[in-house]
Amino acid sequence: MADEGTDRTVLLSQCSAAVFRAATVTLMAVSCPLRACGVTVPVVDGVIGAHLGMAGECALGGVRVVDDRVSVAVTTTDAFDAEVQRG
């Protein structure tokens, strides 16, 4: 069975905590967003590692984490320059 979980995604903002490697800004771990789980789990290549929650094996193991912290509101340099001038 080839990476069936990577078809599903979880937003980083759904996780209550995240750990980044400072030197590379690589996501290393997240707090699992499932209420029945909530443990801190490793993230490898953007994918939540398999782990056990309170109710057994967590369904989010193998799911891709999407970093949604970046705002896409300013998409051009002209718009950025206008925003900077407004203060």
N, C-alpha and C positions, 0 to 999 in steps of 0.2 A: 504494500500500500504506500503510495508515494505522496508524502506531505499533504494530506487532505485538509489539514487545519490552515494552511497558508492561503486558502481561498477566502477565509474569514479574517476580519480585522477588528481591532480594538483601538480606539483613540487614546492617545497618551493622556488627554484631559480626563478620561474615565478612570484612570488609575490615581489613587490618592497620594502616591509617592513614586518618585523615580530617582535612580542613581545613575549619574553620568561619569565617565572617566574624564577628568579635567583636561588632560593633555590633548585628547583627540575629540572631545565632546561626543563620545560614543555612548549610547544607551546601554547600560550594563545590567540593570535590574528594575523591576517595577513592583508595586504592591498590586496583587491580583484584584481586578475590579469586581469580581463576584462576591456578593455578601456572604455566601456560605463558605468562602475561602479566605480572602483577605491576607494571605501570607505574602512575604516578599520573595519573588522568584527571579531567577536569572533570565536575561534576554540575550540570545545569541543570534547575530546577523538579523536583528529586528524581529525575532520570533520568541514568544514566551516559552520557556522551558517546561517540560512535563513536570507536574508536581501534585502533591496530595493536599487537599483541603480538609475541612472538618467532616465532610460527607464522603471522603474517599478521593479517587482520582478526579482532578479538576478538568472540566470540559474545555477550558481555555488554553491548556497546554498545546503548543504547536500553532497558536494563532498569531498573526503578524500584528505588531504595534505600529500605528501610524502617528507620527509626530504632528499634531495639529496646533502647536504653539505659534507658528508663523502666520501673521496676518497677510492676506492677499489683497487687502484694500488698496494699497499703493503698489501699482504694477509697472509704472513707467518712471523714468528719471524726471520727466517734466512734472508729473504729479507729485513726486517726492520733493522737487525743488519748490513747488508752490506751497506744499505743506510746511516746509522749513521756513519759508518767508513769512507765513502766517504766525509762526511762533509756537 
